[in-house]
């Protein structure tokens, strides 16, 4: 009888918990870095709302979920004077601990608890990018040229492009 109660208790615990919620987390620290350092960055969520700003290198905390069964997606815009603007996308991926719900046959954890807490997803621990220098070479002034050609020296293709005036 005692063994039966232990088995029932263990079974209920496994059925009523979310594996990723217990072992993992729903908000992650993400280290943002760039080469060169000192670039400013803005992070927007999938709704276009700014969720973080700063200067590299910096660690920020981001939610891994954007809602029930929705992984978070973030757009990072990097800028620094003398360098081209660069955009990087971060998308949360499925956390391996979420698969524990399937292994433990826990439908409540798989369908309700982990999706609601956001613990079913994870974010990378760091994002790194290299900014490209602006290639703005000085504009050269080109002089207009006038070239006089005889009609009999033109090719058939050039003759087809002539416009009568």
Residue, then its C-alpha position, 0 to 999 in steps of 0.5 A: x500500500x505504501x509503495x502504491x501511494x509513492x507511485x501515485x505521488x510520483x506519477x502526479x508530480x510528473x504529470x502536473x509539472x513542467x520540466x523546463x519550468x522547473x529546470x530552466x528559465x524564461x528570461x535569459x542574460x544575453x551578452x551583446x558585443x561588437x567589433x569595434x567596441x563602443x557601437x550603440x545598439x537598439x533591440x526591438x521585439x516582434x511588435x517593434x517596441x524598443x526593449x533595450x538600448x546600450x553600448x557594446x559590450x553590455x549584458x541585457x536580459x531578454x524574455x525567451x517567449x513572446x506568448x503562448x507557444x510563440x518564441x521571441x524574436x528580436x531585431x538588434x540594430x548596431x550603429x557607430x560613426x564611420x561604420x555601416x549600420x548592421x542589423x542582427x536577428x535573434x530568435x528563441x529556440x526550443x529548450x531541450x528541457x521541454x522535451x522532458x515533458x514528453x519523456x515523462x508523459x506530462x501533457x499538463x507541462x507540455x501544453x500549459x505550464x511550460x508554454x505559459x511560463x515561456x520556459x520552453x524556449x531559450x536564447x543564445x548567451x551572446x551575440x557578436x557582430x563585426x561592423x563594416x567601415x563605410x566605403x565613402x570614397x570622395x566623389x569625382x567630378x566627371x566632365x561631360x564629353x561631346x563626341x562627334x561621330x559620322x553616321x556611316x561609322x555607327x553599328x546597326x545597334x547604335x543606329x537603332x537607338x538614334x532619335x530623329x529631331 
